[in-house]
């Protein structure tokens, strides 16, 4: 079978300013290794060397030479810079994390999922289907659960969130953790709401807890777990 023809490398013609900058990058002691390699590739290409020979001279793969040879031919010096990567936004709110943790504290059957136990991929999929987040990875779910040592796949049951108003109540509590109240930042020495204040959305008095007593859980749920 005859060998496929190899496209001829595009010629590189440098201006005096480009040659000066490339030499400085190619042989400068403070230049990053990847920038030094790219500059050397272009300088050798400007001398008419083939991509295969440049790969040997610089000590890189032929594909690397072809990439930066073409990038410079198309864009000049700006083509030697790294392209900006499009990174999917990864910022999630505290409320979204709390909702996923609350979901993990339910049996899959209660959530309508045909599973005996939750796994992180299944929790991520269920959270997206419920509209908690537009996207969610299993690794993010695992990190959130690890923060509170939640491992629903190791237990038959957990904390069952039964309060239908869990979301608005969680929002108020999470705002207080973030030192805000009704959208207003709290001062460093400011405590709000004051002791004894009764908030209908929280469903419990926000005063001090008497010794020997426990405050009612936020979700109004029943606590319990059974390890396998």
N, C-alpha and C positions, 0 to 999 in steps of 0.2 A: 504494500500500500504506500503510495507516495506521501512524503511529508507535507503537511499543510504549510502554505506560505506564511512567513512571519512579516507582519506589517513593519514597514521601516519606521524608525524612531523619528519624531519630528525634530527639526533642527532648532537649536537654542542659540539666539543671538543676544548678548548682554550689552547693556549700556555701561559706561564707566562707573556710574553710581551703583548699579546693581552688582557689578563685579567687585567693587570695594566692600559692599555690605556682605556679600557672600563669602569673600575671603576672610573677613573679620569673624564671621560666624563659623566658618569651616575650621579655622585654626586657633580661635580664641580659647583661652584656658577656662573661662567662666561660662562658656556656651554649653547648654544642655546637650546631652549625647544625641538625642533625636534631631535637634536643630542642626547639629554639626554634620550628621549623616546626610540630611536633606540638602544642605548647602554644598557638600562635597559632590553629591550626585549631580547637581545642576552645573557645577564648575567643570566636572569631567565631561558632561554632555555638551557643554559649550565648546569643548575642545574637539568634538567630533567623535568621542569614544562611543562604542556600541553599548547598549544596555547590559549585555552579557559580560562585557569586560569591566564595566563600571561595578557590577555586582561583585566581581572578584576583587577589584581594587579597594572597594569600600568595606567588603565583608558582610554583605546583606543578600537577601534573596532577590532573584531577578524581578519578582512581582513588585517588591518594594521600590526598586529602581524605576520600573515602568510607571508606577503610581505617581511618584514625585516628579519624574520627567514630564509626564502629561499635565500634572497640576500646574507646574511652572509655565509650560508652553501655553496653557489656557489662561492663567490668571496672573502670571508674573510673581513677584515676591509675596503678595498676599496669599497666593495659592499654597505657600509652604507652611502657613499657620494651621493649627488644628481647627477643624470645623466644630462649631458649637453643637453639642449633642442635645437632641430633644428629649428631655427627661420628663416623664410623666409626674405630675404633682403628687407628692406623697403626704401632704399635710392632712391629718384627720383631726376632727374636733374631739374634745374630751367626752362629749355626749355620744358620739358615734362609738367610741371605745366602750363606754358604759353600756350602750345598747347591745353590743356584741357580747359583752360579759354577761349581761342579763339573759341573752339567748342561750349562752353556754350553760347557764344554770337551770335550764329547762330540759326535761326529757325530750328527745327527738319526736316521740309520739305526740307530745303535747303541742309541738310546733307543726304537726302534720307531716313530718318527715319520716319516710319508711326506713328508719335506722334504729338499731338497738342502742348505739352510743354515738356521740358526736366525735368527729375528727376535725382537725383544723381546716382541711380543704372543704369539708361539708359545711362547717360553720361559715366560712368565707362565702361559699356559694349561696347559702340561705340568707346571709346578710344582704347580699347584692339583690337577690330576688325580692326581699322585703323593702328594698329602697333605702336601707340604712346608709349605704355608700354606693356610688356608681361603679366602683371597682374595689376589690379587696383581695389581697394575697393571703395564702395560708401562713406564710412566715410572719405577716403583720398580726394576724389573729394569735399565733403562738406567742409572739412577743407580748401582746396585751395580757394574755392569760397568765404568762409567767410572772408578770408584775404582781399578781395577786395569788400566785401559786394555785391557779385553777387548772385542774386536769380532768375534765369531764369524761374523757375516754377511759379513766381508771376507776370510775364510780358508777353505780347503778342509778343513783339519784343525787341531787345536789340542792341548791337553794331555788325554790320555785317562786318566781315573781308573779304574783297574782293580781297586783293592783293595776287596773287599766290606765291609771293616770301616772304610770311610772315615768314617762318621758318628761312631762312638765315639772314634776317634782325633782327629777334628776337635774334638769336644767337649772333650777333655783339653787340646789345644793352645789353643783359644779361652779356656778357663778360665784358663790361664797368662797369656794376654794381658790378661785381666781381673783379674789379680793374685789368683787364688783357686786352691786345691788341695784336691780332695775336699770342696768346699763351704766350706772355711775360708779367710777372707781372709788374704793374706800381708802381713807388715809391710813398711814402706818399704825397709828394708835387708835383707830376708829373701830368699834365693834358694832355691827348692825346685822340683823335686828337686835334690839336690846333684850336682855334677859327677861323672860316672862312674856315676850311678844308671841302672839298666836297667829300663824300664817295658814290660811285655809288651803293654799296650794301644797304646803308641806304636810298638813294634816296632823301636826303635833306641835306642842308648845316648845319653843326654842329656849327654854330656861335651863338652869343647871340641873344635872341629873343627881338625884339623891343617892347616897351610898347604898350599895346593895341592890340597886335597880339598874335596868338597862333601858336605853331609849328604843322606841319602836323602830323597826327596820324601815328604810325608805320605801321599799317596794311593797310593804305590807304582806310579805311572803312568809312561808313556813320554812324553817331552817332544818336541814338534815341531809346526811349523806351516808352512803353505805358502800364501803370499799369492797372490791372484788378480791 
